[in-house]
Amino acid sequence: MFKKNVGSTDRALRIIVGLALIAGFFMTSGSYSWLYLIGIVPLVTGLMSSCALYTIFGISTCKLKQE
């Protein structure tokens, strides 16, 4: 499927930020509260351990296996 390119620390931060933004959506009201739904992006990339932008730019935060 997708190549894993998100390390464990990066993954944890993405999940926390994503959940916080989504929680902000439900806790606020206003005309721009829908912007908190952008938290879906870091949440999904954290859960999948794969980031499309990292793939495009050739970045990986995963530790390499020592052989």
Secondary structure, DSSP 4 states (H G I P E B T S, - for coil): -PPP---HHHHHHHHHHHHHHHHHHHH--STTGGGGGGGHHHHHHHHHT--HHHHHHT---SPPPP-
